Amino acid sequence: MSQELIAVISLLEGALYQETKNLWDLCAERYGTKEVQLFQHPSFTFQGGSVDTAKLPEMRKQFSRFAAKVKPFTLSVRKMGNAGKEMLYFEVERTEELAGTHLMANAFLDIFCDRTIEEYLPERWHPHVALAMHDLSERGFTELWEDFGAVTYAFDQVINNLMLIRFLPDGDIEVLEKAKLTI
């Protein structure tokens, strides 16, 4: 039984995309951090999990039905956060609208996945946009936190897309399905 690691994400757009991309570039240039750039377009992850390869074709077919139930939603960012000294991120406000979308994504993956990512389960989920993770040195973290940790942001970005992606063995990501969200 072969397993695939998949996820439901949304691509960022507008000013939130641009600021995330600028910080990715800064982190890569100054500190050599690139792990967060696995997927080359800044994105927001709802949930991921392991699915049996045999279930993947049906999952792909059902993705559009799932996405048709999801309405455009707003990502609101006011500050930066961290998880220890190895990860920096934009904290995304956990609104009812966003939590509802997350529950739907989690339920969709639960149908097909043998297991989902524990940190992204509804009771543990901390919505965020990753800026640097796992390959940030302690010095890099300290400098970035001093420069940006106290900055107040004002991003309210409407997101109107969902994607089903697969993580490939070579570290790349493959887009399996895309959906445009409508009202």
Stockholm file with secondary structure:
# STOCKHOLM 1.0

chainA/1-183         MSQELIAVISLLEGALYQETKNLWDLCAERYGTKEVQLFQHPSFTFQGGSVDTAKLPEMRKQFSRFAAKVKPFTLSVRKMGNAGKEMLYFEVERTEELAGTHLMANAFLDIFCDRTIEEYLPERWHPHVALAMHDLSERGFTELWEDFGAVTYAFDQVINNLMLIRFLPDGDIEVLEKAKLTI
#=GR chainA/1-183 SS CCEEEEEEEEECCHHHHHHHHHHHHHHHHHHCCCGGGGSSSCEEEEEEEEEEGGGHHHHHHHHHHHHHTCCCEEEEEEEEEESTTSEEEEEECCCHHHHHHHHHHHHHHHHHEEEECGGGSTTTCCCEEEEEESSCCHHHHHHHHHHHTTCCCCEEEEECEEEEEEECTTSCEEEEEEEECCC
#=GC SS_cons         CCEEEEEEEEECCHHHHHHHHHHHHHHHHHHCCCGGGGSSSCEEEEEEEEEEGGGHHHHHHHHHHHHHTCCCEEEEEEEEEESTTSEEEEEECCCHHHHHHHHHHHHHHHHHEEEECGGGSTTTCCCEEEEEESSCCHHHHHHHHHHHTTCCCCEEEEECEEEEEEECTTSCEEEEEEEECCC
//
